[in-house]
Amino acid sequence: MAIMITDECINCGACEPECPNTAIYEGGAQWRWADGTKLKEVETLDGKHIGGTDPQKPVSNEYYYIVTDKCTECVGFHEEPQCAAVCPVDCCVDDPDHRETRERLTQKQQWLHKTAA
C-alpha cells in the first residue's frame, strides 16, 4: 500500500527530501511525474497522454502530501518508508485506500525509474 500524510502534519518538511521517488510535496505545490523519476510521458487509464513535466493539481493545499501513484514505500531503495521513519509526529501512515503488494511496489519502482526487472 502507499503511504499517506494525515491532517496531523505540522508542515515541518522532514519527509520531503527523504523520498527517493520525489512523491512528497508541500501543500499547495503542483507535482510532476518527472520529478525524481525518469518518466517523460505517462498514459492514463483512459488513454490520455500526460507529459512528465506537465504540472499536476496538488493533492492537498493545507499540508504536505504524497502522490499515491509515485509512492513505492521506498521499495527498491530502503527497508522501510523513509518519510515515516523521520516524521516527528507519526503522520506518515499506511493508506488503507491504496493497498499494494510488495511485487506491485517493485514493479512501480522499476516503471518510475526505468530499471530492468
C-alpha positions as CSV (number, residue, x, y, z in Angstrom):
1,M,0.0,0.0,0.0
2,A,1.1,3.6,-0.4
3,I,1.8,5.9,2.4
4,M,-0.3,8.9,3.2
5,I,0.2,12.0,5.3
6,T,-2.6,12.7,7.7
7,D,-4.0,16.1,8.7
8,E,-1.9,15.9,11.8
9,C,1.0,17.1,9.7
10,I,2.8,20.0,11.2
11,N,4.4,21.1,7.9
12,C,7.9,20.6,9.1
13,G,9.1,19.2,5.7
14,A,11.3,16.5,7.2
15,C,9.7,13.9,4.9
16,E,10.1,15.6,1.6
17,P,13.8,15.2,0.9
18,E,13.8,11.6,2.1
19,C,11.5,10.3,-0.7
20,P,13.5,8.6,-3.4
21,N,10.7,9.0,-5.9
22,T,10.0,12.7,-5.1
23,A,6.4,11.7,-4.3
24,I,6.1,14.2,-1.4
25,Y,5.2,17.8,-2.0
26,E,4.4,20.8,0.2
27,G,0.7,21.7,0.5
28,G,-0.5,23.7,-2.5
29,A,2.5,22.8,-4.7
30,Q,1.9,21.3,-8.1
31,W,3.6,18.0,-8.7
32,R,5.1,16.4,-11.8
33,W,5.6,12.8,-12.9
34,A,9.2,13.6,-14.0
35,D,10.2,14.9,-10.6
36,G,12.7,12.4,-9.2
37,T,11.9,9.8,-11.9
38,K,12.8,9.0,-15.5
39,L,9.2,9.4,-16.8
40,K,8.9,11.6,-19.9
41,E,5.3,10.8,-20.5
42,V,2.5,8.9,-18.7
43,E,-0.5,7.3,-20.2
44,T,-3.6,7.4,-18.0
45,L,-6.2,4.7,-17.7
46,D,-8.4,6.5,-20.1
47,G,-5.7,6.6,-22.8
48,K,-4.7,10.2,-22.3
49,H,-1.1,11.1,-22.5
50,I,0.5,13.5,-20.0
51,G,3.9,15.0,-20.3
52,G,6.2,14.1,-17.5
53,T,6.9,17.8,-16.8
54,D,3.3,18.9,-17.0
55,P,2.2,20.4,-13.7
56,Q,-0.5,18.3,-11.8
57,K,-3.1,19.6,-9.3
58,P,-2.0,19.5,-5.7
59,V,-3.5,16.7,-3.6
60,S,-3.7,19.0,-0.6
61,N,-3.5,22.7,-0.2
62,E,-3.1,22.6,3.6
63,Y,-0.2,20.2,4.4
64,Y,2.4,18.1,2.8
65,Y,1.0,15.3,0.7
66,I,2.2,12.1,-1.1
67,V,1.3,11.3,-4.7
68,T,0.0,7.8,-4.4
69,D,0.9,6.8,-7.9
70,K,4.6,7.7,-7.2
71,C,4.8,6.1,-3.8
72,T,6.6,2.8,-3.6
73,E,7.0,2.7,0.2
74,C,10.7,3.1,-0.6
75,V,10.8,-0.5,-2.1
76,G,13.9,-0.8,-4.2
77,F,15.7,1.8,-2.1
78,H,15.2,1.2,1.7
79,E,13.9,-1.4,4.0
80,E,11.2,0.9,5.4
81,P,9.4,4.1,4.2
82,Q,11.8,6.9,5.0
83,C,9.0,9.5,5.4
84,A,7.5,7.5,8.3
85,A,11.0,7.0,9.8
86,V,11.7,10.7,10.0
87,C,8.3,12.1,10.8
88,P,8.3,13.7,14.2
89,V,4.6,13.4,14.7
90,D,4.0,10.0,13.1
91,C,1.6,11.3,10.4
92,C,3.1,9.3,7.5
93,V,1.0,6.2,7.7
94,D,-0.3,3.3,5.6
95,D,-3.0,4.4,3.2
96,P,-5.9,1.9,3.6
97,D,-7.4,3.1,0.3
98,H,-4.3,2.2,-1.7
99,R,-3.1,-1.3,-0.8
100,E,-0.4,-2.8,-3.0
101,T,1.7,-5.9,-2.8
102,R,5.5,-5.8,-2.5
103,E,5.6,-7.2,-6.0
104,R,3.4,-4.3,-7.3
105,L,5.5,-1.8,-5.4
106,T,8.7,-3.2,-7.0
107,Q,7.0,-3.0,-10.5
108,K,6.1,0.6,-9.8
109,Q,9.6,1.5,-8.7
110,Q,11.0,-0.1,-11.9
111,W,8.5,1.8,-14.0
112,L,9.2,5.1,-12.4
113,H,13.0,4.7,-12.7
114,K,13.1,2.7,-15.9
115,T,15.1,-0.1,-14.4
116,A,15.2,-3.7,-15.5
117,A,13.5,-6.4,-13.5
